[in-house]
């Protein structure tokens, strides 16, 4: 089978949690140090025009390469509109965008090289981002300027055009990243996509994205990530945490872990403000969301999602001190039954049902919330173990529904405006359930069968 020692260790911790109650998540996140500007090079000195007409790709890449070759530092982009194809950040290099500086992405796919990139949790051939980095360390982008993508290159791959479209900013397998103080504008594709990265800081960013699949920040199989002080308004998830899909990602087991999201403002017009999943096959753990404002969500402010066939786990996820308004769906949804497309090579059987453990939501203020918590999308073969909801105030239309939960702790829920019972349960144990109404359990998906031959990376 596909179980590995690290995964078994995680499962053992889950047993401990069920005996002792919720474990406090350990977060080792610290802001990564910015690259010291030993050297400062100006892209104008390398021939960049910044007139929005002539492509400045070669001149700007030469400045970035020269900075790296001389030991690292900063590459300065002064005021102007710099039309460019994809630019590669090198180790030890920070791209500094001065006031009124705009890097404008080319509308031509030919200006974005092709390599292996992540798309919906799988490694496929695709175009690199407008600003990208491969295997780099100590890299950064600072403001106050802007990076804007071309809507011409937005969209999704199709059978007729299978290459993934370019993201706006995409570090892959990089360490010690600082993105600070700039803004982005993009459509129809992800704005910032961190993949296989460690020690990431994204702070004081203003991210604007409209249209489908326009995520703000995607954290994809990354460790030690801090997102703080950002203002994100998007056409899809403002922030999405994921770790791959199906047997490929389950075998690689590249977990997203130690993520802190703090002091941010979110607005979403298509899906959720913060989505965790649905690509969770590498596991997601130790996530803390705090001191944030949710002003608009097409579905839910927080949405934890996966499905059988993913495997792995979502554990030690907490949120505290949140203001939630303007949601069409509600505050929180848990759906571990049918979110996202099924993989062509899913993790079979009970092993493929994601484990959900140790969720804590406290000090939440909701305004005209359609649904406080919709938590019935949990499989009875792998019930959620450890759920805390406490100190919730405000107004809502419907209250809390839970199914297949162990060790729930619901307390100090002081909301008004709802009809019917505040709490509805099916197969739930724990505290704070007195007077709860009994509800129907979820409709379960078909079991994922075992493959003819065991999966192997290919």
N, C-alpha and C positions, 0 to 999 in steps of 0.2 A: 504494500500500500504506500500511499504518498506521505504518511506521517514521518516527521523528522524529529531529532532529539530536541531541537529548539521549540518545536510546536508542542511536544509532549511536556516540556517544562512549563510552557504557558498553561496547558490544560491542568497541570498540577497546581499551579497558582490559583486557578479558578476554584478548585476544591477547597483550598485554604480560605478563599474569600467567602465561600458559602458557609463555612463554619464560624468565621470571626466577624462577618459583616463586611461592609465596604472597606476596601483598602484605599489609603490616600495615594493618589497617583504621584509618582516622582517625576519631576520635570528638571532636566539638566540643561535647559535652554539658556544660552547667554548670547548677547549680541556679538556677532563676529567682528573682529577688528578690521577697520577699513585699511586698504592698501596705502602705505605711506607714500605720498607724492615725492619720491626722490627726484622725479623728472616731470616737467610739464610741457607737453607738446600741443600746439594749436593746429587744428585740421586745415586752417587757411594756409599755413606755411607749407602744406603738402599739396596745395592746388585745389582744395575744395572751394566751390563758388558760393554755395548757399543761396542760389537764385530760384530754386524750385523747378528749374527747367533742365539743366545739365545734370546728368547722373554723377554724384560725388562718391560713388562706391570705392573706386580704386584709390582716390586720395585719402579717404577716411580710413580704409583698411591699411594703407601704408603707414599712417600715423599710429594706428593701434599696434601693428607689427613692430614698428620701430621702437615704440615705448617698451614692449615686451623684450626685444632684443637688447636694449640698453639697461635692463635690470628692473623695469617696472616703474610705475608712476601714474600720472593722469594724462588723459587726452581731452583737451578742452574744445568744446563746440560753441563758438560765439553765436550771437544773434544771427538769424537767417533761417531759410527753409531749405534743408538739405535732402534732395531727392536721392534715394540710394536703394540698392539691393541689399541682400543679407550681409551683415557685418559680424565678424567673429571677435569676441573678447578673448584675450590671451591672459595667462597667469600673471598676477601682480599688477593688473591694469584696471584703472577706473575711468569710465567715460563720464565726463562732467559736462552737463548741458546748462549753459548760461541762460539768463533771462531772455525770453523771446527766441530761443533756439528751438527749432522743430526738426526732428529727423522724420522724414516722410517716406514711407515704404513704396517701392516700385510697384506698378500694377502688373508687371510681367513675371509669370512663374519661372521663366528662365533665369531670373536674377536671384533665385533661392536654391542653393545646392540640395541634392537629394542624398539622404542617408537613412539609417534606422532611427525611427522616432516612435514615441508612444501614441497610440490612438485608441481611445476607449479601452484602455487596459492591455493592449497587445502591442508588441514591437512589429512595425511594418515599415515598408519603404515610404518615405515622405519628404517634403520640403522642410528645411530648417527654418527657424524663426528669423524675423527681420534682424533682431539682435540675438545672437546665440553664442554659446560657449560649449566646448567639448573637453572634458577631462581637465578643466582649469581649476586653479586655486587662487584665493585672494583676489576676487574680481568684484567690481562694483559699477553701479550707475547712480549718479547723483543729479539733482535738479538745480534750479527750478524749471528747466525747459521741458519739452514734451516729445514723446515718441508716438507717431500716428501711423496706423496701417492703411493699406489700400483695400477698399471693399471689393475690388476686382478679384483679389486672391483669397477672399473669405469663402466659407462653405465647407462641405463635407466630401470625402472621397466617395466615388460611385464605382460600380463595376466597369463602366466605360472609361472612367478617369480615376484609377485606384490609388494614386499617390495622395498621401495626406496633405492638406493645405497648410501653409506656414502659419504658425502662431506669431504673436508680436514679439515676445521676448522669451527665450527658451534656453536656460542652462541645463546641460545633461551631464550627469556624473561629475559634478563640480563641488568644491568645498570652500567655505569661508566667503560667503556672498553677502554684500550689503547693497540693497537698493533703497535709496533715500531721497525723498523730496521732489520727485519729478511727477509728471502726469502722463497718462496714456489716453489714446482715442482709437477705437477699433470697432469692427463689425464682423459678425458671422464666424468668429473663431476666437480662441482663447487669447487673453491679453498677456498673462504671465504664466508660464508653465515650467515649474521646477520638477525635474525628473532625476531620481537617483542622486539627490544632492544632500549635503550635510552642512550644518552650521550656517543657517540662512536667516538673514534679517531683512524684512521688508517693512519700512516705516514711512509715515507721512506721505503716502502715495495718494494721488487722485486718479481713479480709474473709471473711465466711461466707456461702455460697450453697449451697442444696441443690436437687435436682430438675434436670430436663433444661434444656439451654441456659443454664445459670447461670454464665457466665464471670465471672471475678473482675475483671480489667482487660483491656479491649480497646484496642489501639493501632491506629487505622484511618487510614492515610494521614497520618501525623504525623512531625514532624522534631524532633530534639533532645529526647529523652525520657530521664528518669532515674527508675527505680523501685528504691527501696532500703529495706532494713530492714522489709519487709512480711511479714506472716503471712497466707497465703491458703489457704483450704480451700474447695473448690467442687464443684459437681455437674457442671461441664464444665471447659474449660481454665481453669487458674489465671490464666495470661496468654496472650493471643492477639494476634499481630502479623499485620496484614492490610493490603491496599491496593486492594481493589476487585476486581470480577469481570467478565470479558468485554470486549467491544469498547468499551463505555462507559468503563470505568476505564482501559483501555489507551490510549484517545484522550486522556483527561484527564491520565494519567501523574502522579498524585499519589503519590509514593514515600513509604514509611515508611523512615526512615533516621536513623542516629545514635541508637541506643537502647542504654542500659546498664541491666542488671538485676543488682543486687548485694545480697548479704547478706540474702536472702529465704528463707523456708521455705514449701514447697508440699505440698499434699495434694489429690488429685483422685479423684473416685469414678465418673466416667463416661468421660472421655477422657484428655487429656494434661495434664501440669503446664504446660509451655510449648509452645504450638502456633504454628508459623510457617506461615501459610497457613490454609485452602487458597485464599483469595481474595488473589491475588498479582499481579493484572494491572497495577497501578501500579508494581510492583517493590518489593523489600525489600533493604536493604543496610546495612552497618556496624552490626551487632548484637553486643554483648558481654554474655555471661552469666558471672558470676563469684561465687565464695564463697557458694554457695547449697546448701540441703538439700532433697532430694526424699524425702518420707516415704511417699507413696502415689500410685500412678497406675494408672488402670484400663487404660490401654494403655502408652504410653511416657513416660518423663520428658521427653524432647525429641522433638518430632515436626515434621519439615519436610515440607510437603505442598502439592501443586498438581496440575495436569493439563494436557494439551494443550487449547488453547482459551483459556488464560489469557494466554499470552505473557509478556513482560518477563523478570524475573530475580530470583534470590535469591543474594546474593553477600556475601562478607566477613562471615561469621557465625562467631563464636568462643565457646567455653565453656571455663572453666577453674576448678579448685578446687571440684569438686562432690562431694557425698555423695548416693548414690542407693540407696534401699531401698524395699521394699514395692510394686514394680511388677508388674503382671500381664503386660504385654507385654515391657518391657525398658528399656534405657537410651536408645537412639537409633533412630529410624526415618526413612528417606528415602523418600518416595512422591511422585513427580512424574508419575505415570501416570494415576491414577484417583481422586484424593481430591476430595470435594466434588461438588456437583451441576454439571452442564454448563450454561453460560449459554445463554440463548435466542439470543444473538448472539455466538458465540465468535470468538476471533481465529483465522483459518484457517491451514491449512498448517503448514509447518515454523516459520514466524514465530510461530505460536501455542504452540509447545513452550517452556516456561520454561527459561531458561538458569540453570544451577547452578554457582557458582564459589566457590572459596576458602573452604572450611569447615575449621575447626580445633577439635579437642576434646582438651584436655590436662589431666593431673592429676585423673583421675576415680577415685573410690572406690565400688565397687559391692558390694552385699550381696545374695546369693541372687537374682541378676538372671536372669530367664528367657532373655533374649537380649541380648547386648552391643550389637551393631549389626545392624540389618536394612536394608541399603542396596542392594537390587536393583531398586527401583522407579524406575529412571532410564532415559530414552529413549536408544537408541543414536544417534539423529540429533543429539542435544544432550547428549553425555556430561558428567558432572560433571568439571570441570577444577580440580584442587587439593583434596586431602582429606588432612588430618593427623589421626591418632589416636595419641596417645602418653601414656605414663606412666599406665596404667590398672591398678589393683590391686583384688583382692577375689575374689568367687565368682560364677560364672555357670553356667547350664545349657547354653547354646549360645553360640558365639563370634561371629564377624564374617562376614557375607556381603555382597559388593559386586558390582555389575554396571555396566558402562559408565562406568568411571572412568579419568581420565587424571591422571598426576602424584600418585598416592597416596603417602603416607609413613606407614607403620605401624611403631611402634617402642616398645619397653619395655612390652609388654603382659604383665603378670604376674598372670594370673587362674588360679584353680583350680576344679575341680568340673565342667568341661564335658566333653561326650562328643564323639567324632569329631574332625575337624580344627578347629583354632582359627580358621582363615581359609578361606573358600570364595569363589572369584572366577569371573567371566565377563566377558571383554573389559575387563580392568583392567591398567594399566601403572603402574610406579612402584617405590618402595623398600619393603622389608620384606615381600615377597610370597613369599619362598622357602618351598617346602613347602606352599603353598596348594593346596587341592583345587579341581578344576574343577566348577562347578555349572551348572545350566540357567539361561539368561537369563529375563527376565520376559516374560510375555504382554503384547503391545502392544495398546493400544486402537486402534479405527479412526481413520483420519486425519480431521481436520476439513476438510470441503470449503469451497471458496470460495463466498461468497454470490452470489446473482444480481446484486445491486448493491452497490457499496462501502458500508461502514458510515458513517453520519453521526449525530452527536448529535441526539437528538430527545426 
